[in-house]
């Protein structure tokens, strides 16, 4: 079984469902509201566990009711929570609006996540025992860097999702094995809107890159290799929240099982495609059996949209700034 450590955020998602997201200064009437466990780190942990990984979560929750629910949700998914600390104050929250096209907009309030500024006792050994360490940017950069350096010291693959997008220290990039931005994050990091050019630029900093492209699938690039594109399954999105995290969690499991990259990307895309067809974040994530079945079915016939273009019906297509979307390779 693939061993995965996740150093990242846990948030309670406060989700409002609306026909159309409000513009600045506008009030709209919603059609539903849910509170569901989320956070990029916790989402990736749950996705990896449901896809068959042995996962440990490193992070923090608050000493509140949300913290109890967040810890319980991770444990119920099979994630080890001994390294999930409880700190004074509120847990992190994400305030999410989901429209009828499945697109989302999100405001994240860090709460307890802001207290995770570095590694604590036992974290180094947890990271060292893993095949991969999954990192995101909803924790302070000091903690993300500490985790990446620990993984590098132990020879553990480091997979970094650079979201929310921000400038990355050279030291962090030097300790990153695989960078997984969506096309908007790749553009923010490089100043280049063309995914192929952005990937080439990112390879100056890291050895491997997967850029997720929403309806167009995903683009893989590595030093010394020709770029590879993998199409995404085309599905009707209900809620794109956490689709990108589902993709990353599933990809980490597939790579830990030593699958060739094209197969790993197709499998991760199948998991993400299943997730966007269901509401919620962690609630939407598929099991390994479901992902296997979807991957075997394969994408529908017909050419995939070109990278950087939209394709109806919208499977997210980059409308979500936290996880993005995409039928199979959430952008």
C-alpha positions as CSV (number, residue, x, y, z in Angstrom):
1,X,0.0,0.0,0.0
2,X,1.3,3.5,-0.9
3,X,2.2,5.5,2.2
4,X,1.4,9.2,1.9
5,X,2.0,12.1,4.3
6,X,0.0,15.3,3.9
7,X,1.1,18.5,5.5
8,X,-1.7,20.9,4.9
9,X,-4.9,22.7,5.9
10,X,-8.2,21.5,7.3
11,X,-11.2,23.8,6.9
12,X,-14.9,23.5,7.4
13,X,-16.5,24.5,4.1
14,X,-19.6,26.7,4.4
15,X,-21.2,26.1,1.0
16,X,-24.0,28.2,-0.5
17,X,-25.7,27.0,-3.7
18,X,-27.1,29.7,-6.0
19,X,-28.4,29.8,-9.6
20,X,-25.8,32.5,-10.3
21,X,-23.0,33.9,-8.1
22,X,-23.7,37.5,-7.0
23,X,-21.7,40.4,-8.4
24,X,-20.1,43.0,-6.2
25,X,-22.9,44.8,-4.3
26,X,-25.6,42.3,-5.4
27,X,-27.8,40.1,-3.2
28,X,-29.1,36.8,-4.6
29,X,-31.4,34.1,-3.1
30,X,-29.7,30.7,-2.7
31,X,-31.3,27.3,-3.0
32,X,-29.3,25.4,-0.4
33,X,-26.6,25.5,2.3
34,X,-24.3,22.9,3.7
35,X,-21.4,22.7,6.1
36,X,-18.9,20.0,4.9
37,X,-15.3,19.1,5.9
38,X,-12.7,20.5,3.5
39,X,-9.4,22.3,3.3
40,X,-6.9,21.5,0.5
41,X,-4.7,19.4,2.7
42,X,-7.5,17.4,4.3
43,X,-9.2,17.0,0.9
44,X,-6.0,15.5,-0.6
45,X,-5.6,13.2,2.4
46,X,-9.2,11.9,2.0
47,X,-8.9,11.5,-1.7
48,X,-5.7,9.5,-1.4
49,X,-7.1,7.3,1.4
50,X,-10.3,6.6,-0.6
51,X,-8.2,5.6,-3.6
52,X,-6.3,3.1,-1.5
53,X,-3.4,5.0,0.1
54,X,-2.2,4.7,3.7
55,X,-2.4,8.4,4.7
56,X,-1.2,10.5,7.7
57,X,-2.4,14.0,8.1
58,X,-0.2,16.7,9.6
59,X,-1.8,20.0,10.5
60,X,-4.1,21.6,13.1
61,X,-7.8,22.2,13.9
62,X,-9.3,24.6,16.4
63,X,-10.7,23.9,19.8
64,X,-14.3,24.2,18.5
65,X,-17.1,22.1,17.2
66,X,-15.8,22.4,13.7
67,X,-12.5,20.9,14.9
68,X,-14.2,17.9,16.3
69,X,-16.1,17.3,13.0
70,X,-13.0,17.8,10.9
71,X,-11.0,15.3,12.8
72,X,-13.8,12.8,12.8
73,X,-14.3,13.1,9.0
74,X,-10.6,12.4,8.4
75,X,-10.6,9.4,10.7
76,X,-13.8,8.0,9.1
77,X,-12.1,8.2,5.7
78,X,-9.2,6.1,7.1
79,X,-6.7,8.9,7.5
80,X,-4.3,8.8,10.5
81,X,-4.9,11.9,12.7
82,X,-2.3,11.5,15.5
83,X,-0.4,14.4,14.0
84,X,-3.4,16.7,13.6
85,X,-3.1,19.1,16.5
86,X,-5.8,20.9,18.4
87,X,-5.0,24.6,19.0
88,X,-6.8,27.3,20.9
89,X,-9.3,29.3,18.8
90,X,-11.3,28.6,15.7
91,X,-10.8,26.1,13.0
92,X,-10.2,27.2,9.5
93,X,-13.2,27.9,7.4
94,X,-13.9,28.3,3.6
95,X,-16.9,30.2,2.5
96,X,-17.9,28.8,-0.9
97,X,-20.5,29.8,-3.5
98,X,-21.5,27.2,-6.0
99,X,-23.5,28.2,-9.1
100,X,-25.8,26.1,-11.3
101,X,-22.9,25.5,-13.8
102,X,-20.9,23.8,-11.0
103,X,-18.4,26.7,-10.8
104,X,-17.3,28.0,-7.4
105,X,-15.8,31.0,-5.7
106,X,-14.1,30.7,-2.3
107,X,-12.9,32.8,0.6
108,X,-10.6,31.0,3.0
109,X,-10.1,32.1,6.6
110,X,-7.0,30.2,8.0
111,X,-8.0,29.9,11.7
112,X,-6.0,27.1,13.3
113,X,-4.0,26.5,10.1
114,X,-2.1,29.8,10.7
115,X,-0.6,28.1,13.8
116,X,1.2,25.5,11.8
117,X,4.5,27.4,11.2
118,X,6.8,24.4,11.2
119,X,7.2,20.7,12.0
120,X,6.6,19.3,15.5
121,X,7.9,16.3,17.3
122,X,7.4,13.1,15.3
123,X,6.5,14.9,12.0
124,X,10.0,14.3,10.5
125,X,9.7,10.6,11.0
126,X,6.2,10.5,9.7
127,X,7.3,12.3,6.5
128,X,10.4,10.0,6.3
129,X,8.2,6.9,6.4
130,X,6.1,8.0,3.4
131,X,6.4,7.4,-0.3
132,X,5.1,10.9,-1.1
133,X,4.5,14.1,0.8
134,X,1.7,16.3,-0.4
135,X,1.9,20.0,0.1
136,X,-0.3,23.0,-0.7
137,X,-0.1,26.7,0.2
138,X,-3.0,27.1,2.7
139,X,-0.4,26.8,5.6
140,X,2.3,29.4,6.4
141,X,5.2,29.1,3.9
142,X,7.6,28.3,6.7
143,X,5.8,25.0,7.4
144,X,5.5,24.1,3.7
145,X,9.3,24.7,3.3
146,X,10.1,22.7,6.5
147,X,8.1,19.8,5.2
148,X,9.7,19.9,1.7
149,X,13.2,20.0,3.2
150,X,12.4,17.0,5.5
151,X,11.1,15.0,2.5
152,X,14.1,15.9,0.5
153,X,16.4,14.8,3.3
154,X,14.6,11.4,3.5
155,X,14.4,10.9,-0.3
156,X,10.6,11.2,-0.2
157,X,8.8,12.5,-3.4
158,X,7.4,16.0,-2.8
159,X,4.2,16.9,-4.6
160,X,3.4,20.6,-4.3
161,X,0.0,22.2,-5.3
162,X,0.8,25.9,-5.6
163,X,-2.6,27.1,-4.4
164,X,-3.6,29.7,-3.5
165,X,-1.1,31.0,-6.1
166,X,1.7,33.1,-4.7
167,X,5.4,33.7,-5.4
168,X,7.4,30.6,-4.3
169,X,10.8,30.7,-2.6
170,X,13.7,29.2,-4.7
171,X,14.5,26.9,-1.7
172,X,11.0,25.4,-1.8
173,X,11.1,24.9,-5.6
174,X,14.5,23.3,-5.3
175,X,13.0,20.7,-2.8
176,X,9.9,20.0,-5.0
177,X,9.9,16.9,-7.2
178,X,6.5,17.4,-8.9
179,X,4.6,20.7,-9.2
180,X,0.8,20.4,-9.9
181,X,-0.7,23.9,-10.7
182,X,-3.8,24.5,-12.7
183,X,-3.4,26.6,-15.8
184,X,-4.2,29.8,-13.9
185,X,-1.7,29.1,-11.2
186,X,0.9,28.2,-13.8
187,X,0.3,31.5,-15.5
188,X,0.5,33.4,-12.2
189,X,3.9,31.7,-11.4
190,X,5.4,32.3,-14.9
191,X,3.6,35.2,-16.4
192,X,2.8,32.9,-19.4
193,X,-0.7,32.1,-20.4
194,X,0.2,29.3,-22.8
195,X,0.3,26.0,-20.8
196,X,3.2,24.6,-22.8
197,X,5.3,27.7,-22.4
198,X,4.5,27.8,-18.7
199,X,5.4,24.2,-18.3
200,X,8.8,24.8,-20.0
201,X,9.4,27.8,-17.8
202,X,8.5,25.8,-14.6
203,X,10.9,23.0,-15.6
204,X,13.7,25.5,-15.0
205,X,12.7,25.3,-11.3
206,X,11.4,21.7,-10.8
207,X,12.1,18.4,-12.6
208,X,8.4,17.5,-13.3
209,X,5.2,19.5,-13.8
210,X,1.6,18.5,-14.3
211,X,-0.6,21.4,-15.3
212,X,-4.3,20.7,-15.1
213,X,-6.4,22.1,-17.9
214,X,-10.1,21.6,-16.9
215,X,-12.0,20.3,-19.9
216,X,-8.8,19.8,-21.9
217,X,-7.4,17.3,-19.4
218,X,-3.8,17.6,-18.2
219,X,-0.3,18.4,-19.5
220,X,2.7,16.6,-18.2
221,X,6.2,17.9,-18.7
222,X,9.6,16.6,-17.5
223,X,13.1,17.6,-18.1
224,X,14.5,15.7,-21.1
225,X,11.1,14.4,-22.3
226,X,8.5,15.4,-24.8
227,X,5.3,17.0,-23.2
228,X,2.4,14.6,-22.8
229,X,-1.3,15.6,-22.8
230,X,-4.0,13.3,-21.3
231,X,-7.7,14.1,-22.1
232,X,-10.3,14.4,-19.4
233,X,-13.6,12.5,-19.3
234,X,-16.4,14.7,-20.2
235,X,-19.1,14.9,-17.6
236,X,-21.8,17.4,-16.4
237,X,-20.5,19.1,-13.3
238,X,-22.6,19.5,-10.2
239,X,-20.0,21.0,-7.9
240,X,-16.3,21.4,-8.7
241,X,-15.2,22.0,-5.2
242,X,-12.2,19.8,-4.4
243,X,-11.9,18.3,-7.8
244,X,-8.3,19.4,-8.1
245,X,-7.5,17.9,-4.7
246,X,-9.1,14.7,-5.7
247,X,-6.9,14.6,-8.8
248,X,-3.7,15.2,-6.7
249,X,-4.6,12.6,-4.1
250,X,-5.4,10.0,-6.7
251,X,-2.3,10.8,-8.7
252,X,-0.1,10.4,-5.6
253,X,-1.5,6.9,-5.0
254,X,-1.0,5.9,-8.6
255,X,2.6,7.2,-8.7
256,X,3.3,5.4,-5.4
257,X,2.2,2.2,-7.1
258,X,4.8,2.9,-9.8
259,X,2.3,3.3,-12.6
260,X,3.6,4.9,-15.8
261,X,2.7,8.6,-15.8
262,X,0.1,8.4,-18.7
263,X,-1.8,5.7,-16.8
264,X,-1.5,7.6,-13.5
265,X,-2.9,10.8,-15.1
266,X,-5.8,8.9,-16.7
267,X,-6.6,7.3,-13.3
268,X,-6.4,10.6,-11.4
269,X,-8.6,12.2,-14.1
270,X,-11.2,9.5,-13.7
271,X,-11.3,10.2,-9.9
272,X,-11.7,13.9,-10.5
273,X,-14.4,13.4,-13.1
274,X,-16.4,11.3,-10.6
275,X,-16.0,14.0,-7.9
276,X,-17.5,16.9,-9.9
277,X,-20.7,14.9,-10.5
278,X,-21.4,15.0,-6.7
279,X,-22.0,17.9,-4.3
280,X,-19.5,18.8,-1.6
281,X,-15.8,18.4,-1.1
282,X,-14.7,15.3,0.7
283,X,-18.2,13.8,0.3
284,X,-17.8,13.8,-3.4
285,X,-14.6,11.8,-3.5
286,X,-14.7,8.4,-5.1
287,X,-13.5,5.0,-3.7
288,X,-10.8,3.0,-5.4
289,X,-13.3,0.6,-6.9
290,X,-15.3,3.5,-8.4
291,X,-12.1,5.1,-9.8
292,X,-10.9,1.8,-11.3
293,X,-14.3,1.3,-13.0
294,X,-14.3,4.9,-14.4
295,X,-10.7,4.6,-15.6
296,X,-11.5,1.3,-17.4
297,X,-14.4,3.0,-19.2
298,X,-12.0,5.6,-20.5
299,X,-12.8,9.1,-21.9
300,X,-15.6,9.4,-24.6
301,X,-14.7,9.4,-28.2
302,X,-13.8,12.6,-30.0
303,X,-11.0,15.1,-29.6
304,X,-10.4,16.9,-26.4
305,X,-10.6,20.6,-26.3
306,X,-7.3,22.4,-26.9
307,X,-5.5,23.5,-23.7
308,X,-6.7,26.9,-22.5
309,X,-10.1,26.7,-24.2
310,X,-13.5,26.1,-22.8
311,X,-15.9,23.3,-23.8
312,X,-19.5,22.9,-22.9
313,X,-21.1,21.5,-20.8
314,X,-18.8,23.3,-18.4
315,X,-17.0,20.8,-16.1
316,X,-15.6,23.6,-14.1
317,X,-13.2,25.1,-16.6
318,X,-11.2,27.1,-14.1
319,X,-14.0,28.8,-12.4
320,X,-12.9,27.7,-8.9
321,X,-9.9,29.6,-7.6
322,X,-9.1,27.1,-4.9
323,X,-9.4,23.7,-6.6
324,X,-10.5,24.7,-10.0
325,X,-12.3,22.0,-11.8
326,X,-12.3,20.1,-15.0
327,X,-14.0,16.9,-15.8
328,X,-11.0,14.8,-15.0
329,X,-8.1,17.0,-14.4
330,X,-9.4,19.8,-12.4
331,X,-7.9,23.1,-13.5
